[in-house]
Amino acid sequence: MSGGHEHHHGHDHDRTFQPDDDAAGLSEHMALVAAVRELLIEQDIYSAEDERRAIERMDARSPATGARMVARAWVDPAYRERLLADGAAAARELGIEIGPTRLIVVADTAETKNVIVCTLCSCYPRWVLGLPPAWYKARAYRARVVVEPRAVLAEFGTTLPEGMAVRVHDSTADMRYMVLPRRPEGTGSWSEEALAGIVSRDCMIGVALPDPAPHPAPGAAESAA
């Protein structure tokens, strides 16, 4: 399993609290957050506009961002090498800013399947994959995928050939992983945009494989007509 897991919990949880007018039902923690927010706004350290923009940036995060990176790597070997060498720098090439966190991209091969997890909490590359699915944060996934990854992948419908190695990469507070899946056969003539359309969030977590079957090859519909 890759990645030491020393959490300092300095990572993002992407939770912005919007207080109600009536704070009577707030927990102690929620009331404290609301009070700090109001104090920051009052002291002109932080504004409601800053908060709105931050929420918009969070909402704009989606798996389509990571899919763009994967598709570019499939069509551009030089970009693929840069992506594997420095994921954050390669993201910035496409106008994707992920901040100071280190992004490590691991490539599937004919011999090896990669899958990511955060065994202690839910560290996750949100900038490129959007919000994590509920199952990624579930204790069952976090505990099982490190000890029986093949069984877990099979439950997602991903059955691996005998002899294929499985590598589980454990994210940390300052280091996140993303899987670069293998390009499916039969997509050699596909455009970068079409390729991005078959790269799902689960493919980049590593529990699924890109499937071009539901997506006819570009031009196929016109030919059939």
N, C-alpha and C positions, 0 to 999 in steps of 0.2 A: 504494500500500500504506500502511495507516495504522500509526501508532505507531512512535516511535523505539525502537531496540532496544539500550539501554545496560544490560547485565546486571551486577548486582552479586552475584547469586546469594544474595540474602537471602530467597529464596522457599522455600516448603515443598516438600519432596520426599516427605513422609508415609512415612518409613521408620523404623520403630522396631525396633531390634535386640534380640532376646531371646537372650542368650548361653546356650550349652550348658554343662553342668557341666565337660565336658572341652574346654578352649579350645585344645588342641594343634593342631587343624586350622584355626584362625582365621587370616585374613590379618592383616597388621600394622594395617591400618585398622580391621578388625572388633575386634581385640583392644583398640585404643585406645578405641573407642566403648564397649566393655564395661567398661573400666576407669573411664572418665569416669562412666558410668551408676552403677556401684557406689560411686564416691566421692561423687556427688551424694546418693545414698540414705543413705550413712553420715553425711554432714554435715547431714542433715535439710533439705536444700535441695529435694529432689525425693523422692517416695516411689513405691513399687510401685503404690500405689493411684492416684496421679496418672497413672502410665503406663497403667494399666488404663482409666481414664476417657478418656484421650487416644485410646487405640486404639478405644474404643467410639464416640467422636465421629467418628473417621475412617471407621469401618465404617458409620456411619449416613448418610454422604454418598452420595447417589445422584442419577441424572438426574431422578428423580421430584420432587426439590426444585425444580430449574429449570423443570420442566414445570408446576408449580403457578403459578410466576410468569408463564409464558407464557399459561396459560389465564386467569389473572386479567386480564392485559393485553388479551386478546381480548374479554372480557365487560365490562370496565370502562375506558372511554376515559380517565378521569381518572387511573386507576392507570397506564395505558400511558404517559401523558405523564410521570408521576413516575418510572417505570422508565427511560425514555429519558434523563431529566435526571440521575438519580443512581441507578444500579443497586444500590449498597450500601444506600442509605436505603430503597429500595423493597423490597429483600429483608428488611430488618429489620421492615417493616410486617407481613410474614407470619411473623414469628418466626424468621427465618433470619439468623444472625450470620456475617458473612464477614470480620470483623477489619478491619485498617487498609487492606488492599489495595483499590485503586480498581477497581470493576466497571463496565465500559462495555457497555451493551446497544445493539446496532445492529439496526435494523428492516429486514427485506426489504420491497421494494415491487414494484409491477408493472414497474418499470423497472430495479431493482437487486437483485442477489443478493449477500449477504454470506457470507464464510467466514473462519474464524479459524485461526491457526497460531502456533507459536513457532519462528522460524527458527533460533535458536541452541541451544535445548534442549527443554524440554517444559512451559513455563509454561502453566497451564491453570486454569480456575475450578473447582477441585475441590469447593468448598463447595456449589456448585449443580449440578454435573454428575457428581460422583463421581470415581472414578479414570479417568484418560485411557486410551483404547484404545491398544493397542500400535502401530497404524499412525500415530497422531497423533505419536508420539515417533520414528518411523522417519525416517531421513535422506531417503529418497526422497520422502515426503510433504512434509517441511519444505522441500526444495529445489524440488520441482516445482510445488507449488500457487501459488507466487508468480510463476512464469513462464508456466505453462500451466494456469490454474485451470479452464478449461472442460473440458479433457481429463481432469483429475483428477476433477472432478465427474461427468463422463460414466462414469468407471470405477465410481463409486458408484451408477450408475443414474439420475443427475440430469442430464437433458438440458435445457438452457435455450433459450428462444426466441431467434431471431436478433435482434440489437439490444439484448438485455438486458445491462447492464453488470455486471461482477463486481468486487467490492471485497474485497481480502484484508487482514485486520487482524492485525498482528503483535503478540502479547502480549509484555509485559516483566515484569521482576521485581516491579514494584509496580503493574502495570496489566494487568488481564485482560479479555477480551471474551466476550460471549455473544450469540448471534444470536436475535432475535425473529422467527420465521418468520411468513409470512402465514397467516391463518386460512383453511382450505379452504372452498370453496363447499359449500353444502348442509348446513352445521353450525349454521345460525342458531338452531335450536331446542334444541341440545345444552346440557346442564348444564356447569358449570365442571369438575366432576369427570370427565365424559365427555371433554371437550376435552383435559384434561391427559393422558388415556390414549392420545392419538394423537401426543403430542409426545415424540419419542425423543431420546436423547443426540446422535445424528448430526444431527438437525434443528437443535439448538442450537449445534453446531459449524458447521453451515452446509453440510454435504455432502449432506444429504437434505432432503426436503420432507415435511411431515405428510401422512399418507395415511389418510383415513377409510374407505377401501374395505373393509379387513378387519374394520371395526368397524361393525356395523349401527347405524343411528340409534336413539337411545333410544326404546323403545316399538314399534319395528318388529317385534320377535319376537312381542310380544303381539298386535299387529294381524294378523300373519300367521296366528296360531293362531285 
